[in-house]
Amino acid sequence: MKPTSKIIIGCMSWGKWGKQFSTQEAIDLIQFCIENGNTTFDHADLYGDYTTETEFGKAFKESKIERELVHLITKCGIQNPGETRNNKVKHYNYSKDYIIWSAEQSLKNLKTDYLDTFLIHRPSPLMIPDEIAEAILELQESGKIIDFGVSNFTPFQVDLIADKIPVKVNQIEFSLTQNSAMLNGTLDQMLQKEIQPMSWSPLGSVFRVETDQTKKIKEVLKTLSEKYNSTEDTLLLSWLFKHPAKVSPVIGTTNKQRILNANKALEIDLELEDWFLLLEASKGQEVD
């Protein structure tokens, strides 16, 4: 598997669903990320009502950045109602023809000849493992995708697909405040089978809501920030990095300083008891 940067840049909010970057603004941020070692960009076909891939691809092409310098991830399968697609209801489509069509569409949108990593976005109760495997194998044999993975899959769902085609990635929600992946076998499976974990929403709800949980976490973070001479967001990512499954966070920020803060997490090795102090604050009680 072609290595991803340890911290992955999530592009969901670059377009219509967020900052609505101009082409030049997108070029500037792509270049900034690469200069600071963040060479992996995470997409999904539906971001921005199926428009953000195209906008990123236009910026990437105009940037003249060599394709080999970046790692492009995208996902397929979610069918949203909206302005660009005539869907009556949100649903999932994992037919062989649709998966191949979606990958080829993403190639056109992102202005590239191949996708480094191609993910099934969410599990569907109607997905047929053999049909998914046939589509992925055809895409790999034609050189259109390199590695295949899934997103938001349980261990059983991963096994269902992995029995038919190798699964290299599972992109899941994982953070200090949403840490069920440590308890339900998800990260254990990835560690055992050498599947790369990618974590979306890696800061969790710490800065989004004020609850008893987040108050307790912030109290611990305040003390640890002084000890490690670090920002609180950096420490939350360093907490993820301590896990032996080698989690790669997908950060959604477009703020350059916050991207730099995220990168500093790679330099911090949380002491064992400090890691458990944060977990205890999240749980609201000592660990079992």
C-alpha positions in Angstrom: 0.0 0.0 0.0 1.3 3.4 -0.9 1.8 5.2 2.4 -0.5 8.0 3.4 0.7 11.0 5.3 0.2 10.4 9.0 -2.3 13.3 9.2 -4.8 13.3 6.4 -6.5 16.4 5.0 -10.2 16.0 4.8 -11.7 18.0 2.0 -15.4 17.8 2.8 -15.6 21.5 3.8 -13.5 23.0 1.0 -16.5 23.6 -1.4 -20.2 24.0 -1.2 -20.6 22.4 2.2 -18.1 24.9 3.8 -15.6 27.4 2.7 -16.5 27.6 -1.0 -12.8 28.1 -2.0 -11.9 29.8 -5.2 -9.6 27.8 -7.4 -6.6 29.9 -6.3 -7.5 29.5 -2.6 -7.7 25.8 -3.1 -4.3 25.8 -4.9 -2.8 27.8 -2.0 -4.0 25.3 0.6 -3.0 22.3 -1.4 0.5 23.7 -1.7 0.6 24.6 2.0 -0.4 21.1 3.0 2.2 19.5 0.8 5.0 21.8 2.0 4.1 20.8 5.6 4.1 17.0 4.9 0.3 16.6 4.6 0.3 14.9 1.2 -2.9 12.9 1.6 -6.3 14.4 0.6 -9.5 12.7 1.6 -12.6 13.0 -0.6 -16.0 11.4 -1.2 -18.0 11.7 -4.4 -21.0 13.3 -2.6 -19.1 16.1 -0.9 -20.6 19.5 -1.8 -23.6 17.8 -3.5 -21.2 15.9 -5.8 -19.2 19.0 -6.7 -16.2 19.3 -4.4 -14.1 16.6 -6.2 -14.4 18.6 -9.5 -13.4 21.9 -7.8 -10.4 20.2 -6.1 -9.4 18.5 -9.4 -9.4 21.9 -11.3 -7.2 23.4 -8.6 -4.9 20.4 -8.5 -4.4 20.5 -12.3 -3.7 24.2 -12.4 -1.3 23.9 -9.5 1.1 21.8 -11.7 1.9 19.7 -8.6 3.3 16.3 -9.6 0.8 13.5 -9.2 3.3 11.3 -7.4 3.6 13.8 -4.5 0.1 13.3 -3.3 -2.1 10.5 -2.1 -5.8 10.8 -3.2 -8.6 9.0 -1.4 -12.2 9.0 -2.4 -15.4 7.1 -1.5 -18.5 6.0 -3.3 -21.9 4.6 -2.7 -24.0 7.1 -0.9 -26.9 8.4 -3.1 -28.2 11.7 -1.8 -31.2 13.6 -3.1 -30.1 17.0 -4.3 -29.6 19.4 -7.2 -27.1 17.2 -9.1 -28.8 13.7 -8.8 -32.4 12.7 -9.3 -32.7 10.5 -6.2 -36.0 10.2 -4.4 -34.5 9.0 -1.2 -31.1 8.7 0.4 -29.8 5.2 -0.3 -26.7 3.2 -1.2 -25.7 1.7 -4.5 -23.0 -1.0 -4.6 -23.8 -2.7 -7.9 -20.8 -3.6 -9.9 -21.6 -1.2 -12.7 -22.2 1.7 -10.3 -19.0 1.2 -8.4 -17.0 1.2 -11.6 -18.9 4.2 -13.0 -18.3 6.1 -9.7 -14.6 5.4 -9.7 -14.3 6.5 -13.3 -16.3 9.7 -12.5 -14.0 10.5 -9.6 -11.0 10.0 -11.9 -12.4 12.6 -14.2 -13.4 15.0 -11.4 -10.0 14.8 -9.7 -8.1 15.1 -13.0 -6.0 12.0 -12.3 -5.3 8.6 -14.0 -5.6 6.6 -10.8 -6.9 6.7 -7.2 -4.5 5.7 -4.5 -7.3 4.5 -2.2 -10.9 3.9 -3.1 -13.4 3.3 -0.3 -17.0 2.0 0.0 -18.5 4.8 2.0 -21.0 3.1 4.3 -22.2 -0.5 4.6 -25.5 -1.3 2.9 -27.9 -4.0 4.1 -28.2 -5.0 0.4 -24.5 -5.1 -0.6 -23.3 -8.3 -2.3 -19.7 -9.0 -1.5 -19.0 -10.9 -4.7 -20.3 -8.1 -6.8 -18.2 -5.5 -4.9 -15.1 -7.7 -5.3 -15.7 -8.1 -9.0 -15.9 -4.3 -9.4 -12.8 -3.6 -7.3 -10.7 -6.3 -9.0 -11.6 -4.9 -12.4 -10.7 -1.4 -11.3 -7.4 -2.6 -9.9 -6.4 -4.7 -12.9 -7.0 -1.7 -15.2 -4.8 0.5 -12.9 -7.7 2.9 -12.1 -7.4 2.3 -8.3 -4.4 1.0 -6.2 -5.8 0.1 -2.8 -9.3 -0.7 -1.7 -11.0 -0.1 1.7 -14.2 0.6 3.5 -15.6 3.3 5.7 -17.8 3.0 8.8 -17.8 -0.9 8.7 -18.0 -3.1 11.7 -15.5 -6.0 12.1 -18.1 -8.5 10.8 -18.9 -6.3 7.8 -15.1 -6.0 7.1 -14.8 -9.8 7.2 -17.8 -10.1 4.8 -15.9 -8.1 2.2 -12.4 -9.2 3.0 -13.3 -12.8 2.3 -13.6 -11.8 -1.3 -11.1 -8.9 -1.8 -8.3 -7.6 0.4 -9.4 -4.6 2.5 -6.5 -2.2 3.3 -8.3 0.6 5.1 -11.3 1.2 7.4 -12.2 4.8 7.9 -14.2 5.1 11.1 -15.3 7.7 13.7 -12.8 7.6 16.5 -11.8 10.2 19.1 -11.5 10.6 22.8 -15.2 11.3 23.1 -16.3 8.6 20.6 -14.0 5.7 21.5 -16.3 2.7 21.0 -13.9 1.4 18.3 -11.5 0.5 21.1 -14.2 -1.5 22.8 -16.2 -3.3 20.1 -13.3 -5.0 18.3 -13.0 -2.6 15.4 -9.4 -1.4 16.2 -8.4 -4.9 17.5 -9.3 -6.3 14.1 -7.4 -3.7 12.2 -4.3 -4.2 14.4 -4.6 -8.0 13.9 -5.1 -7.9 10.2 -2.9 -4.9 9.4 -5.8 -2.8 8.1 -5.0 0.9 8.3 -7.4 2.8 10.6 -8.3 6.3 9.5 -10.3 8.4 11.9 -12.8 11.0 10.9 -13.9 13.6 13.4 -10.7 12.9 15.4 -11.2 15.8 17.9 -14.7 14.5 18.8 -17.1 16.8 20.5 -14.6 18.5 22.8 -14.8 21.9 21.1 -18.3 21.5 19.6 -20.5 21.1 22.7 -20.3 21.8 26.4 -21.2 18.8 28.5 -20.0 17.3 31.8 -17.8 15.0 29.6 -16.2 17.8 27.6 -15.7 20.0 30.8 -13.8 17.2 32.5 -11.7 16.6 29.4 -10.8 20.3 29.1 -9.8 20.4 32.7 -7.3 17.6 32.1 -6.2 19.1 28.8 -5.5 22.5 30.5 -3.0 20.8 32.9 -1.4 18.7 30.1 -1.1 21.6 27.8 1.2 23.2 30.3 3.2 20.0 30.9 3.7 19.3 27.2 3.8 23.0 26.1 1.2 22.2 23.6 -2.3 23.2 22.4 -5.4 21.2 23.4 -6.2 20.2 19.9 -2.7 18.9 19.4 -3.0 16.8 22.6 -6.3 15.2 21.4 -4.5 13.9 18.3 -1.5 12.7 20.3 -4.0 10.7 22.3 -5.1 8.9 19.1 -1.5 8.3 18.0 -0.8 6.4 21.3 -3.0 3.6 20.1 -1.0 0.6 18.7 -3.3 0.3 15.7 -1.5 3.4 14.3 -4.5 5.5 13.6 -4.3 8.2 10.9 -6.6 11.1 11.7 -8.6 12.8 8.9 -8.7 16.5 10.0 -11.4 18.6 8.6 -10.0 22.0 9.3 -8.9 24.4 6.6 -7.2 26.7 9.0 -3.4 26.7 8.4 -2.5 27.2 12.0 -4.7 24.3 13.1 -3.1 22.1 10.4 0.3 23.0 11.9 -1.0 22.3 15.4 -2.1 18.9 14.2 1.3 18.1 12.8 2.9 18.9 16.2 1.0 16.0 17.6 3.5 13.7 15.8 6.2 15.1 18.1 4.4 14.3 21.4 4.5 10.9 23.1 1.9 11.0 25.8 3.0 9.3 29.0 1.0 6.2 29.8 -0.8 7.7 32.8 -1.6 10.9 31.0 -3.3 8.9 28.2 -5.4 7.2 30.9 -6.1 10.5 32.6 -7.8 11.7 29.4 -9.7 8.4 29.0 -10.9 8.6 32.6 -12.1 12.2 32.0 -14.0 11.0 28.9 -15.6 8.1 30.7 -16.4 10.1 33.8 -14.9 7.3 36.0 -11.8 5.2 36.3 -11.3 2.5 33.7 -12.7 -0.9 34.5 
